[in-house]
């Protein structure tokens, strides 16, 4: 059986919602023997007269993000897989797409926060922008329970 995925990218933002992608990425990585990269995009501070303080804040954000992702990578279920953690500064959708292109990623697995209507229009959708902009296969994972009746497959008579 051909291994479709050699390198899987899982963008995380520190939220439980984003972590919903992990349970889908894990079995794909295991069955393909794929490398997994956890990536967190951090919005950079604008440098001004107090550049020293800004640099320290960015260093703190980077350290916190790496600590968070290494905590996930260190969980027993990820043992035996090659897992990397990366922090990049910039807009999340740009960071994800750029990283995927530059690091030969085969699959991007990310959660959608499920914003709709005005919230989606105002905040945008990182997942949607990645879906539209990435050259790689993208697996979007619902991070929320869908309201209403669940689909139960085709109904034939």
DSSP file (Angstrom, degrees, kcal/mol; ACC not computed):
  #  RESIDUE AA STRUCTURE BP1 BP2  ACC     N-H-->O    O-->H-N    N-H-->O    O-->H-N    TCO  KAPPA ALPHA  PHI   PSI    X-CA   Y-CA   Z-CA
    1    1 A X              0   0    0      0, 0.0     2,-0.2     0, 0.0     0, 0.0   0.000 360.0 360.0 360.0 129.9    0.0    0.0    0.0
    2    2 A X        -     0   0    0      1,-0.1     2,-0.8     2,-0.0     0, 0.0  -0.449 360.0-128.2 -71.0 136.4    1.4    3.4   -1.0
    3    3 A X        -     0   0    0     -2,-0.2    29,-0.1     1,-0.2    -1,-0.1  -0.779  23.9-172.8 -84.9 112.5    2.1    5.9    1.7
    4    4 A X        +     0   0    0     -2,-0.8     2,-0.5     1,-0.2    -1,-0.2   0.824  66.0  47.7 -76.9 -32.2    0.3    9.0    0.6
    5    5 A X        +     0   0    0     23,-0.2    -1,-0.2     1,-0.1     3,-0.1  -0.944  44.4 162.4-122.6 124.7    1.6   11.4    3.3
    6    6 A X  S    S+     0   0    0     -2,-0.5    29,-3.1     1,-0.3     2,-0.4   0.663  78.8  30.8-104.5 -26.9    5.2   11.8    4.4
    7    7 A X  E     -a   35   0A   0     27,-0.2    99,-2.8    97,-0.1   100,-1.5  -0.953  67.5-169.4-142.0 116.7    4.9   15.1    6.2
    8    8 A X  E     -ab  36 107A   0     27,-3.1    29,-2.9    -2,-0.4     2,-0.5  -0.897   8.6-153.1-110.9 132.5    1.7   16.3    7.9
    9    9 A X  E     -ab  37 108A   0     98,-3.0   100,-2.8    -2,-0.4     2,-0.5  -0.910   9.6-174.5-106.6 127.1    1.2   19.9    9.2
   10   10 A X  E     -a   38   0A   0     27,-3.1    29,-1.7    -2,-0.5     2,-0.3  -0.897  13.2-153.3-121.9  99.6   -1.1   20.5   12.1
   11   11 A X  E     -a   39   0A   0     -2,-0.5   100,-0.4    98,-0.4     2,-0.3  -0.549  17.0-174.9 -72.4 133.9   -1.5   24.2   12.8
   12   12 A X        -     0   0    0     27,-3.0    29,-0.4    -2,-0.3    57,-0.1  -0.929  23.3-172.7-127.5 152.4   -2.4   25.0   16.5
   13   13 A X        -     0   0    0     -2,-0.3     3,-0.1     2,-0.3    27,-0.1   0.243  59.1 -94.7-127.8  12.3   -3.3   28.2   18.2
   14   14 A X  S    S+     0   0    0      1,-0.3     2,-0.3    51,-0.1    26,-0.0   0.421  88.6 118.8  91.4  -2.2   -3.3   27.1   21.8
   15   15 A X  S  > S-     0   0    0      1,-0.1     4,-1.4     0, 0.0    -1,-0.3  -0.667  71.1-128.9-100.2 154.0   -7.1   26.5   21.9
   16   16 A X  H  > S+     0   0    0     -2,-0.3     4,-0.5     1,-0.2    -1,-0.1   0.834 110.4  61.3 -63.5 -32.8   -9.0   23.3   22.6
   17   17 A X  H >4 S+     0   0    0      1,-0.2     3,-1.3     2,-0.2     4,-0.2   0.929 104.0  46.7 -60.9 -45.1  -10.9   23.9   19.4
   18   18 A X  H >4 S+     0   0    0      1,-0.3     3,-1.6     2,-0.2    93,-0.3   0.836 102.9  65.2 -65.7 -31.9   -7.7   23.8   17.3
   19   19 A X  H >X S+     0   0    0     -4,-1.4     3,-1.4     1,-0.3     4,-0.6   0.615  78.0  84.0 -68.3 -11.9   -6.6   20.6   19.1
   20   20 A X  T << S+     0   0    0     -3,-1.3     3,-0.4    -4,-0.5     4,-0.4   0.777  82.2  63.8 -60.5 -24.6   -9.6   18.8   17.6
   21   21 A X  T X> S+     0   0    0     -3,-1.6     4,-2.3    -4,-0.2     3,-0.9   0.758  86.9  72.9 -69.5 -24.3   -7.4   18.3   14.5
   22   22 A X  H <> S+     0   0    0     -3,-1.4     4,-2.4     1,-0.3    -1,-0.2   0.889  90.2  54.5 -61.3 -42.5   -5.0   16.1   16.6
   23   23 A X  H 3X S+     0   0    0     -4,-0.6     4,-0.5    -3,-0.4    -1,-0.3   0.708 114.1  43.1 -69.1 -16.9   -7.2   13.1   16.8
   24   24 A X  H <> S+     0   0    0     -3,-0.9     4,-0.9    -4,-0.4    -1,-0.2   0.800 113.3  49.7 -92.6 -35.5   -7.5   13.0   13.0
   25   25 A X  H  X S+     0   0    0     -4,-2.3     4,-2.7     1,-0.2     5,-0.2   0.861 101.5  65.6 -70.1 -35.6   -3.9   13.7   12.2
   26   26 A X  H  X S+     0   0    0     -4,-2.4     4,-2.7     1,-0.2     5,-0.2   0.938 102.8  41.5 -58.2 -55.6   -2.6   11.0   14.6
   27   27 A X  H  X S+     0   0    0     -4,-0.5     4,-2.4     1,-0.2    -1,-0.2   0.853 115.1  52.5 -65.3 -30.7   -4.0    7.9   12.8
   28   28 A X  H  X S+     0   0    0     -4,-0.9     4,-1.3     2,-0.2     6,-0.3   0.930 112.1  45.7 -66.3 -44.0   -3.0    9.3    9.4
   29   29 A X  H  X>S+     0   0    0     -4,-2.7     5,-1.9     1,-0.2     4,-1.2   0.912 114.1  49.0 -63.8 -43.3    0.5    9.9   10.6
   30   30 A X  H  <5S+     0   0    0     -4,-2.7     3,-0.4    -5,-0.2    -2,-0.2   0.926 112.0  46.8 -64.1 -45.1    0.7    6.4   12.2
   31   31 A X  H  <5S+     0   0    0     -4,-2.4    -1,-0.2     1,-0.2    -2,-0.2   0.736 121.4  37.9 -72.4 -21.0   -0.6    4.6    9.2
   32   32 A X  H  <5S-     0   0    0     -4,-1.3    -1,-0.2    -5,-0.2    -2,-0.2   0.480 101.2-126.8-104.7  -5.3    1.8    6.5    6.8
   33   33 A X  T  <5 +     0   0    0     -4,-1.2    -3,-0.2    -3,-0.4     2,-0.1   0.867  54.1 169.8  59.4  35.3    4.8    6.7    9.1
   34   34 A X      < -     0   0    0     -5,-1.9    48,-0.3    -6,-0.3     2,-0.3  -0.439  39.7-117.6 -85.0 151.2    4.7   10.4    8.4
   35   35 A X  E     -a    7   0A   0    -29,-3.1   -27,-3.1    -2,-0.1     2,-0.4  -0.618  32.0-150.1 -75.7 144.4    6.6   13.2   10.1
   36   36 A X  E     -ac   8  83A   0     46,-2.8    48,-2.9    -2,-0.3     2,-0.5  -0.975   9.7-164.4-123.1 134.3    4.3   15.6   11.9
   37   37 A X  E     -ac   9  84A   0    -29,-2.9   -27,-3.1    -2,-0.4     2,-0.5  -0.977   7.5-155.2-117.9 124.4    4.9   19.3   12.4
   38   38 A X  E     -ac  10  85A   0     46,-2.9    48,-2.6    -2,-0.5     2,-0.4  -0.862  21.6-170.2 -91.0 127.6    2.9   21.3   14.9
   39   39 A X  E     -ac  11  86A   0    -29,-1.7   -27,-3.0    -2,-0.5     2,-0.5  -0.972  13.5-171.1-126.2 132.1    3.0   24.9   13.8
   40   40 A X  E     - c   0  87A   0     46,-2.2    48,-2.0    -2,-0.4     2,-0.4  -0.988  12.5-149.7-123.0 127.7    1.8   28.0   15.7
   41   41 A X  E     - c   0  88A   0     -2,-0.5     2,-0.5   -29,-0.4    48,-0.2  -0.797  12.9-164.3 -92.6 133.3    1.6   31.4   14.1
   42   42 A X  E     - c   0  89A   0     46,-2.6    48,-2.2    -2,-0.4     2,-0.4  -0.974  22.5-122.1-120.8 130.6    2.2   34.4   16.4
   43   43 A X        -     0   0    0     -2,-0.5     2,-0.1    46,-0.2    48,-0.1  -0.575  34.2-128.1 -71.7 123.3    1.2   37.9   15.4
   44   44 A X        -     0   0    0     -2,-0.4     2,-0.2     1,-0.1    -1,-0.1  -0.403  15.5-119.4 -75.6 149.0    4.4   40.0   15.5
   45   45 A X        -     0   0    0      9,-0.2     2,-0.4    -2,-0.1    -1,-0.1  -0.556  30.9-108.3 -79.7 150.0    4.5   43.2   17.5
   46   46 A X        -     0   0    0     -2,-0.2     2,-0.3     1,-0.0    -1,-0.1  -0.667  34.8-125.4 -79.3 131.0    5.2   46.4   15.6
   47   47 A X        +     0   0    0     -2,-0.4     2,-0.2     2,-0.1     4,-0.1  -0.582  44.7 148.8 -79.8 136.9    8.7   47.6   16.4
   48   48 A X    >   -     0   0    0     -2,-0.3     3,-0.9     0, 0.0     6,-0.1  -0.460  65.8 -47.5-138.6-148.3    8.9   51.2   17.6
   49   49 A X  T 3  S+     0   0    0      1,-0.3     3,-0.3    -2,-0.2     2,-0.2   0.786 133.1  55.6 -65.4 -27.0   11.1   53.2   20.0
   50   50 A X  T >>  +     0   0    0      1,-0.2     4,-1.8     2,-0.1     3,-0.7  -0.238  66.9 143.5-100.9  45.1   10.8   50.5   22.6
   51   51 A X  H <>  +     0   0    0     -3,-0.9     4,-2.6     1,-0.3    -1,-0.2   0.788  65.0  61.3 -54.8 -33.0   12.1   47.8   20.3
   52   52 A X  H 3> S+     0   0    0     -3,-0.3     4,-1.8     1,-0.2    -1,-0.3   0.930 106.2  44.9 -62.0 -45.2   13.9   46.1   23.1
   53   53 A X  H <> S+     0   0    0     -3,-0.7     4,-2.1     1,-0.2    -2,-0.2   0.884 112.6  52.0 -66.4 -38.3   10.7   45.5   25.1
   54   54 A X  H  X S+     0   0    0     -4,-1.8     4,-2.6     2,-0.2     5,-0.2   0.921 107.3  52.1 -64.3 -44.1    8.9   44.3   21.9
   55   55 A X  H  X S+     0   0    0     -4,-2.6     4,-2.3     1,-0.2    -1,-0.2   0.901 109.5  50.1 -59.0 -41.4   11.7   41.8   21.2
   56   56 A X  H  X S+     0   0    0     -4,-1.8     4,-2.2     2,-0.2    -1,-0.2   0.891 109.6  50.9 -64.9 -39.8   11.4   40.4   24.7
   57   57 A X  H  X S+     0   0    0     -4,-2.1     4,-2.5     2,-0.2    -2,-0.2   0.912 110.8  48.6 -64.0 -42.6    7.6   40.1   24.3
   58   58 A X  H  X S+     0   0    0     -4,-2.6     4,-2.6     2,-0.2    -2,-0.2   0.900 110.2  51.7 -64.4 -40.1    8.1   38.2   21.0
   59   59 A X  H  X S+     0   0    0     -4,-2.3     4,-2.4    -5,-0.2    -2,-0.2   0.902 110.3  49.3 -62.1 -40.8   10.6   35.9   22.7
   60   60 A X  H  X S+     0   0    0     -4,-2.2     4,-2.7     2,-0.2    -2,-0.2   0.921 111.0  48.9 -64.6 -44.6    8.2   35.2   25.5
   61   61 A X  H  X S+     0   0    0     -4,-2.5     4,-2.4     2,-0.2    -2,-0.2   0.913 112.2  48.9 -61.7 -42.7    5.4   34.4   23.0
   62   62 A X  H  X S+     0   0    0     -4,-2.6     4,-2.5     2,-0.2     5,-0.2   0.928 112.2  48.4 -61.3 -45.9    7.7   32.1   21.0
   63   63 A X  H  X S+     0   0    0     -4,-2.4     4,-2.4     1,-0.2    -2,-0.2   0.915 112.5  48.0 -62.5 -44.5    8.8   30.3   24.2
   64   64 A X  H  X S+     0   0    0     -4,-2.7     4,-2.4     2,-0.2    -1,-0.2   0.906 112.3  49.2 -63.5 -42.2    5.2   29.9   25.4
   65   65 A X  H  X S+     0   0    0     -4,-2.4     4,-2.4     2,-0.2     5,-0.2   0.918 112.6  47.2 -64.4 -43.8    4.0   28.6   22.1
   66   66 A X  H  X S+     0   0    0     -4,-2.5     4,-2.7     2,-0.2     5,-0.2   0.908 111.3  51.3 -64.1 -41.8    6.9   26.1   21.9
   67   67 A X  H  X S+     0   0    0     -4,-2.4     4,-1.7    -5,-0.2    -2,-0.2   0.928 111.0  48.9 -59.9 -46.0    6.3   24.9   25.5
   68   68 A X  H  X S+     0   0    0     -4,-2.4     4,-1.4     1,-0.2    -2,-0.2   0.937 115.0  43.1 -58.9 -49.8    2.6   24.4   24.6
   69   69 A X  H  X S+     0   0    0     -4,-2.4     4,-2.8     1,-0.2    -2,-0.2   0.859 110.8  54.3 -71.0 -34.9    3.3   22.4   21.5
   70   70 A X  H  X S+     0   0    0     -4,-2.7     4,-1.6     1,-0.2    -1,-0.2   0.832 104.2  57.5 -66.8 -30.4    6.1   20.3   23.0
   71   71 A X  H  < S+     0   0    0     -4,-1.7    -1,-0.2    -5,-0.2    -2,-0.2   0.900 110.4  42.7 -63.3 -40.6    3.6   19.4   25.8
   72   72 A X  H >< S+     0   0    0     -4,-1.4     3,-1.8     1,-0.2    -2,-0.2   0.933 112.9  51.9 -69.3 -46.5    1.3   18.0   23.1
   73   73 A X  H 3< S+     0   0    0     -4,-2.8    -2,-0.2     1,-0.3    -1,-0.2   0.777 105.3  58.2 -62.1 -26.5    4.2   16.3   21.2
   74   74 A X  T 3< S+     0   0    0     -4,-1.6    -1,-0.3    -5,-0.2    -2,-0.2   0.487  78.8 114.1 -83.4  -3.4    5.3   14.6   24.4
   75   75 A X  S X  S-     0   0    0     -3,-1.8     3,-1.9    -4,-0.2     4,-0.4  -0.403  79.9-113.3 -69.1 147.5    2.0   12.9   25.0
   76   76 A X  G >  S+     0   0    0      1,-0.3     3,-1.6     2,-0.2    -1,-0.1   0.794 110.5  64.2 -54.4 -35.1    2.2    9.1   24.8
   77   77 A X  G 3  S+     0   0    0      1,-0.3    -1,-0.3     3,-0.1    -4,-0.1   0.735 101.3  51.7 -65.1 -20.1    0.1    8.7   21.7
   78   78 A X  G X  S+     0   0    0     -3,-1.9     3,-1.8    -6,-0.2    -1,-0.3   0.475  82.2 119.5 -92.9  -3.8    2.7   10.6   19.6
   79   79 A X  T <  S+     0   0    0     -3,-1.6     3,-0.1    -4,-0.4    -5,-0.0  -0.358  72.4  28.8 -63.2 139.3    5.6    8.4   20.8
   80   80 A X  T 3  S+     0   0    0      1,-0.3     2,-0.3    -2,-0.0    -1,-0.3   0.275 101.6  99.8  92.6 -11.0    7.3    6.6   17.9
   81   81 A X  S <  S-     0   0    0     -3,-1.8     2,-0.9   -46,-0.0    -1,-0.3  -0.795  80.9-114.9-104.2 150.1    6.5    9.4   15.4
   82   82 A X        -     0   0    0    -48,-0.3   -46,-2.8    -2,-0.3     2,-0.5  -0.763  43.8-179.0 -82.1 111.6    8.9   12.1   14.3
   83   83 A X  E     -c   36   0A   0     -2,-0.9     2,-0.3   -48,-0.2   -46,-0.2  -0.956   8.8-172.8-120.4 131.4    7.2   15.2   15.6
   84   84 A X  E     -c   37   0A   0    -48,-2.9   -46,-2.9    -2,-0.5     2,-0.4  -0.881  10.7-149.3-118.8 150.3    8.6   18.7   15.2
   85   85 A X  E     +c   38   0A   0     -2,-0.3     2,-0.4   -48,-0.2   -46,-0.2  -0.978  17.5 179.3-122.1 137.1    7.3   22.0   16.7
   86   86 A X  E     -c   39   0A   0    -48,-2.6   -46,-2.2    -2,-0.4     2,-0.4  -0.992  15.1-164.2-137.9 142.8    7.6   25.4   14.9
   87   87 A X  E     +c   40   0A   0     -2,-0.4     2,-0.3   -48,-0.2   -46,-0.2  -0.998  15.1 177.8-124.4 129.2    6.7   28.9   15.7
   88   88 A X  E     -c   41   0A   0    -48,-2.0   -46,-2.6    -2,-0.4     2,-0.4  -0.967  25.2-125.6-130.2 147.3    6.5   31.5   13.0
   89   89 A X  E     +c   42   0A   0     -2,-0.3     2,-0.3   -48,-0.2   -46,-0.2  -0.777  64.4  57.9 -94.8 134.9    5.5   35.2   13.2
   90   90 A X  S    S-     0   0    0    -48,-2.2     2,-0.2    -2,-0.4    -2,-0.1  -0.848  92.7 -25.4 144.2-176.9    2.9   36.5   10.8
   91   91 A X     >  -     0   0    0     -2,-0.3     4,-2.8     1,-0.1     3,-0.3  -0.476  60.9-125.8 -65.5 134.4   -0.8   36.1    9.8
   92   92 A X  H  > S+     0   0    0      1,-0.2     4,-2.8     2,-0.2     5,-0.2   0.890 106.7  48.7 -52.8 -49.1   -1.8   32.5   10.5
   93   93 A X  H  > S+     0   0    0      1,-0.2     4,-2.2     2,-0.2    -1,-0.2   0.890 114.7  45.8 -63.5 -38.0   -3.0   31.7    7.0
   94   94 A X  H  > S+     0   0    0     -3,-0.3     4,-2.8     2,-0.2     5,-0.3   0.912 113.0  49.8 -68.6 -42.7    0.1   33.1    5.4
   95   95 A X  H  X S+     0   0    0     -4,-2.8     4,-2.5     2,-0.2     5,-0.2   0.928 112.8  47.2 -61.0 -46.0    2.4   31.3    7.9
   96   96 A X  H  X S+     0   0    0     -4,-2.8     4,-2.5    -5,-0.2    -2,-0.2   0.942 115.7  43.2 -63.3 -49.3    0.6   28.0    7.3
   97   97 A X  H  X S+     0   0    0     -4,-2.2     4,-2.0    -5,-0.2    -2,-0.2   0.924 116.0  47.9 -64.8 -45.6    0.6   28.2    3.5
   98   98 A X  H  X S+     0   0    0     -4,-2.8     4,-2.4    -5,-0.2    -1,-0.2   0.913 113.5  47.6 -62.2 -43.3    4.3   29.4    3.3
   99   99 A X  H  X S+     0   0    0     -4,-2.5     4,-1.9    -5,-0.3     6,-0.2   0.937 110.4  51.8 -64.2 -45.9    5.4   26.7    5.7
  100  100 A X  H  <>S+     0   0    0     -4,-2.5     5,-2.1    -5,-0.2    -1,-0.2   0.886 113.9  44.2 -58.6 -40.3    3.6   24.0    3.9
  101  101 A X  H ><5S+     0   0    0     -4,-2.0     3,-0.7     1,-0.2    -1,-0.2   0.899 116.2  45.1 -71.7 -41.4    5.2   25.0    0.6
  102  102 A X  H 3<5S+     0   0    0     -4,-2.4    -2,-0.2     1,-0.2    -1,-0.2   0.687 116.0  44.9 -79.8 -17.9    8.7   25.5    1.9
  103  103 A X  T 3<5S-     0   0    0     -4,-1.9    -1,-0.2    -5,-0.2    -2,-0.2   0.140 108.4-111.4-115.6  19.5    8.8   22.3    3.9
  104  104 A X  T < 5 -     0   0    0     -3,-0.7     2,-0.3     1,-0.2    -3,-0.2   0.896  48.4-179.3  53.4  47.5    7.3   19.7    1.5
  105  105 A X      < -     0   0    0     -5,-2.1   -97,-0.2    -6,-0.2    -1,-0.2  -0.595  17.3-170.5 -76.8 137.9    4.2   19.2    3.5
  106  106 A X        +     0   0    0    -99,-2.8    31,-1.2     1,-0.3     2,-0.4   0.730  69.8  23.9 -97.8 -29.2    1.8   16.7    1.9
  107  107 A X  E     -bd   8 137A   0   -100,-1.5   -98,-3.0    29,-0.2     2,-0.5  -0.999  58.2-157.8-144.8 134.4   -1.2   17.2    4.1
  108  108 A X  E     -bd   9 138A   0     29,-2.5    31,-3.2    -2,-0.4     2,-0.6  -0.969  12.1-170.0-111.5 124.0   -2.5   20.0    6.3
  109  109 A X  E     + d   0 139A   0   -100,-2.8   -98,-0.4    -2,-0.5     2,-0.3  -0.956  20.9 154.1-115.6 114.2   -4.9   19.0    9.1
  110  110 A X  E     - d   0 140A   0     29,-2.2    31,-2.4    -2,-0.6     2,-0.2  -0.980  37.6-118.1-142.9 155.9   -6.6   21.9   10.8
  111  111 A X  E     - d   0 141A   0   -100,-0.4     2,-0.5    -2,-0.3    31,-0.2  -0.568  17.8-138.5 -88.1 150.8   -9.8   22.7   12.8
  112  112 A X  E     - d   0 142A   0     29,-2.5    31,-1.4    -2,-0.2    32,-0.1  -0.937   7.6-145.8-105.5 133.3  -12.4   25.1   11.7
  113  113 A X        -     0   0    0     -2,-0.5    -1,-0.1    29,-0.1    29,-0.1   0.578  36.4-123.7 -77.5  -8.3  -13.7   27.2   14.6
  114  114 A X        +     0   0    0      1,-0.2     2,-0.2    30,-0.1     6,-0.1   0.747  46.6 166.9  78.2  24.2  -17.1   27.3   13.0
  115  115 A X        +     0   0    0      4,-0.1     2,-0.3     9,-0.1    -1,-0.2  -0.493   9.9 179.1 -70.8 142.0  -17.7   31.0   12.7
  116  116 A X    >>  -     0   0    0     -2,-0.2     3,-0.9     4,-0.0     4,-0.9  -0.879  40.0  -1.2-134.6 168.9  -20.6   31.9   10.5
  117  117 A X  H 3> S-     0   0    0     -2,-0.3     4,-2.0     1,-0.2     3,-0.2  -0.184 125.6  -1.2  58.3-134.1  -22.3   35.1    9.3
  118  118 A X  H 3> S+     0   0    0      1,-0.2     4,-2.9     2,-0.2     5,-0.3   0.871 132.5  55.2 -61.6 -41.5  -21.0   38.4   10.6
  119  119 A X  H <> S+     0   0    0     -3,-0.9     4,-2.9     1,-0.2     5,-0.4   0.909 109.9  47.2 -60.3 -40.9  -18.3   36.9   12.9
  120  120 A X  H  X S+     0   0    0     -4,-0.9     4,-1.9     1,-0.2    -1,-0.2   0.897 113.4  48.5 -66.4 -39.5  -16.9   35.0    9.9
  121  121 A X  H  < S+     0   0    0     -4,-2.0    -2,-0.2     2,-0.2    -1,-0.2   0.908 117.8  40.4 -66.7 -42.3  -17.0   38.2    7.7
  122  122 A X  H  < S+     0   0    0     -4,-2.9    -2,-0.2     1,-0.2    -3,-0.2   0.941 128.5  28.6 -72.8 -49.0  -15.3   40.3   10.4
  123  123 A X  H  < S-     0   0    0     -4,-2.9    -3,-0.2    -5,-0.3    -2,-0.2   0.671  99.5-143.3 -88.6 -18.1  -12.7   37.8   11.7
  124  124 A X     <  -     0   0    0     -4,-1.9     2,-0.5    -5,-0.4    -1,-0.1  -0.109  22.0 -89.0  74.9 175.5  -12.2   35.9    8.4
  125  125 A X     >  -     0   0    0      1,-0.2     4,-2.4    -4,-0.1     5,-0.2  -0.942  25.7-167.6-129.4 110.6  -11.6   32.2    8.4
  126  126 A X  H  > S+     0   0    0     -2,-0.5     4,-2.6     1,-0.2     5,-0.2   0.928  94.1  53.1 -59.0 -44.5   -8.1   31.0    8.6
  127  127 A X  H  > S+     0   0    0      1,-0.2     4,-2.7     2,-0.2    -1,-0.2   0.916 109.6  47.4 -59.0 -44.1   -9.3   27.5    7.6
  128  128 A X  H  > S+     0   0    0      2,-0.2     4,-2.3     1,-0.2    -1,-0.2   0.908 112.1  49.5 -65.0 -41.3  -11.1   28.9    4.5
  129  129 A X  H  X S+     0   0    0     -4,-2.4     4,-2.0     2,-0.2    -2,-0.2   0.879 113.0  47.1 -66.0 -37.9   -8.1   30.9    3.4
  130  130 A X  H  X S+     0   0    0     -4,-2.6     4,-2.6     2,-0.2    -2,-0.2   0.922 110.8  52.4 -67.7 -43.4   -5.8   27.9    3.8
  131  131 A X  H  < S+     0   0    0     -4,-2.7    -2,-0.2    -5,-0.2    -1,-0.2   0.907 116.5  39.3 -57.6 -43.5   -8.2   25.7    2.0
  132  132 A X  H  < S+     0   0    0     -4,-2.3    -1,-0.2    -5,-0.2    -2,-0.2   0.805 123.7  38.7 -77.2 -30.2   -8.3   28.2   -0.9
  133  133 A X  H  < S+     0   0    0     -4,-2.0     2,-0.2    -5,-0.2    -2,-0.2   0.680  91.8  93.0 -99.4 -18.9   -4.6   29.1   -0.9
  134  134 A X     <  -     0   0    0     -4,-2.6     4,-0.1    -5,-0.2   -37,-0.1  -0.515  54.8-156.5 -82.1 143.5   -2.7   25.9   -0.2
  135  135 A X  S    S+     0   0    0     -2,-0.2    -1,-0.1   -38,-0.2     2,-0.1   0.626  74.6  82.3 -85.2 -16.0   -1.4   23.6   -2.9
  136  136 A X  S    S-     0   0    0      1,-0.1     2,-0.2   -39,-0.1   -29,-0.2  -0.333  97.0 -86.1 -85.1 166.2   -1.5   20.7   -0.5
  137  137 A X  E     -d  107   0A   0    -31,-1.2   -29,-2.5    -2,-0.1     2,-0.5  -0.544  46.4-155.0 -67.4 137.5   -4.4   18.4    0.5
  138  138 A X  E     -d  108   0A   0     -2,-0.2     2,-0.6   -31,-0.2   -29,-0.2  -0.979  10.8-162.3-123.5 126.3   -6.3   20.0    3.4
  139  139 A X  E     -d  109   0A   0    -31,-3.2   -29,-2.2    -2,-0.5     2,-0.5  -0.935  12.0-159.1-106.0 112.7   -8.3   18.1    5.9
  140  140 A X  E     -d  110   0A   0     -2,-0.6     2,-0.5   -31,-0.2   -29,-0.2  -0.806   5.2-159.6 -94.0 130.6  -10.7   20.4    7.7
  141  141 A X  E     -d  111   0A   0    -31,-2.4   -29,-2.5    -2,-0.5     2,-0.3  -0.932  18.2-125.5-112.9 127.3  -12.0   19.1   11.1
  142  142 A X  E     -d  112   0A   0     -2,-0.5   -29,-0.1   -31,-0.2     4,-0.1  -0.551  18.9-168.6 -68.0 128.8  -15.1   20.5   12.7
  143  143 A X        +     0   0    0    -31,-1.4     2,-0.3    -2,-0.3    -1,-0.1   0.202  67.6  56.6-103.5  15.4  -14.2   21.6   16.2
  144  144 A X  S    S-     0   0    0    -32,-0.1     2,-0.4  -124,-0.0   -32,-0.1  -0.969  90.8-100.9-141.9 155.2  -17.8   22.0   17.2
  145  145 A X        -     0   0    0     -2,-0.3     2,-0.3     1,-0.1    -2,-0.1  -0.630  39.8-121.8 -78.0 131.6  -20.9   19.8   17.3
  146  146 A X        -     0   0    0     -2,-0.4     2,-0.1     1,-0.1    -1,-0.1  -0.565  27.2-129.3 -74.2 132.6  -23.2   20.4   14.4
  147  147 A X        +     0   0    0     -2,-0.3     2,-0.1     2,-0.0    -1,-0.1  -0.456  66.3  20.5 -79.9 154.4  -26.6   21.4   15.6
  148  148 A X  S    S-     0   0    0     -2,-0.1     2,-0.2     2,-0.0    -2,-0.0  -0.360 109.2  -7.6  88.5-167.9  -29.7   19.7   14.3
  149  149 A X        -     0   0    0     -2,-0.1     2,-0.2     1,-0.1    -2,-0.0  -0.417  67.5-131.9 -69.8 132.7  -30.1   16.3   12.6
  150  150 A X        -     0   0    0     -2,-0.2     2,-0.3     1,-0.1    -1,-0.1  -0.564  26.6-104.2 -81.9 148.4  -27.0   14.4   11.8
  151  151 A X        -     0   0    0     -2,-0.2     3,-0.1     1,-0.1    -1,-0.1  -0.536  31.9-171.5 -70.5 134.5  -26.5   12.9    8.4
  152  152 A X        -     0   0    0      1,-0.5    -1,-0.1    -2,-0.3     2,-0.1   0.081  45.5 -93.3-119.2  23.5  -27.0    9.2    8.6
  153  153 A X        -     0   0    0      2,-0.1    -1,-0.5     0, 0.0     2,-0.1  -0.319  68.4 -28.4  95.1 179.8  -25.9    8.1    5.1
  154  154 A X        -     0   0    0     -3,-0.1     2,-0.7    -2,-0.1    -3,-0.0  -0.416  54.0-143.5 -73.7 146.6  -27.9    7.6    1.9
  155  155 A X        +     0   0    0     -2,-0.1     2,-0.4     2,-0.0    -2,-0.1  -0.928  24.3 175.3-113.5 110.3  -31.5    6.5    2.2
  156  156 A X              0   0    0     -2,-0.7    -2,-0.0     1,-0.1     0, 0.0  -0.869 360.0 360.0-114.6 150.0  -32.5    4.1   -0.4
  157  157 A X              0   0    0     -2,-0.4    -1,-0.1     0, 0.0    -2,-0.0   0.417 360.0 360.0-103.6 360.0  -35.9    2.4   -0.7
